Amino acid sequence: MKRNNSIAIITARGGSKRIPRKNIKEFCGKPMICYAIEATLQSGVFDIVMVSTDDEEIAQVARENGAEVPFMRSAETAGDLATTDDVLREVLETYRQRGEYFERFCCIYPACPLLAKERLQEAMAMLKDCDGVMPVAKFSFPPQRGVFIRDGVLRRSYPEFTKIRSQDLEAMYHDAGQFYALRTEAFLAAGTINVADLRPMVLPEMEVQDIDTEEDWGVAEFKYRYRHEFSEAAIKKRKQ
């Protein structure tokens, strides 16, 4: 069995429902998945950068941009009910059957144009002291103050927090939806990316954007352009 240090697994199925063909739809001039591939390759911390997909067009775009697609995803892991855990197990098992084992891996989502190579470098370095790393972002409004609408009437989700000042509530975070860096042994033992020793990587709001609607897409484009066209370095360059 050949033992490698690390592999990046970009999960990109072809059946996106909310935004059709999202993974290869043009985003600020190039297919969405290209941003994840570029950041991953530029990070320089992976022996292999591969894309797990069931879609030939996605596979072609991936290969043209430097990623490997050594095998296609099965029908079982390409369905709507398949989980990220299912996809990762299939990829790791297929490599094992081919005689390759990876000590660490990073599952990277294809629709994350704000992903920075430095974050991947940082996450893989953190795995020296833990079993997993997940980027998170702080909720902009305390979830403890959330409300439901039931039969047209507002109901507080957590009425016990009604009289507590928002600044006194414990900060809560959400998955940034970019990647999960894991020790393979820990993942296989737990059977999930939610390993016991999962550490946070807190990201600023301008590096995070879930993209499930056309509105989300527009916000993501704004954040991308802001970071790349209106950054301090870019402004200084224009002044020269």
Sequence and secondary structure as in RCSB ss.txt:
>XXXX:A:sequence
MKRNNSIAIITARGGSKRIPRKNIKEFCGKPMICYAIEATLQSGVFDIVMVSTDDEEIAQVARENGAEVPFMRSA
ETAGDLATTDDVLREVLETYRQRGEYFERFCCIYPACPLLAKERLQEAMAMLKDCDGVMPVAKFSFPPQRGVFIR
DGVLRRSYPEFTKIRSQDLEAMYHDAGQFYALRTEAFLAAGTINVADLRPMVLPEMEVQDIDTEEDWGVAEFKYR
YRHEFSEAAIKKRKQ
>XXXX:A:secstr
 EEEEEEEEEE  S  SSSTTGGGSEETTEETHHHHHHHHHHH   SEEEEE S HHHHHHHHHTT B  S   H
HHHSTT  HHHHHHHHHHHHHHTTEEEEEEEEE SS TT  HHHHHHHHHHTTSSSEEEEEEE SS GGG EEEE
TTEEEES GGGTTS GGGS   EEE SSEEEEEHHHHHHHTSS  TTEEEEE  GGG    SSHHHHHHHHHHHH
HHHHSSHHHHHHHH 
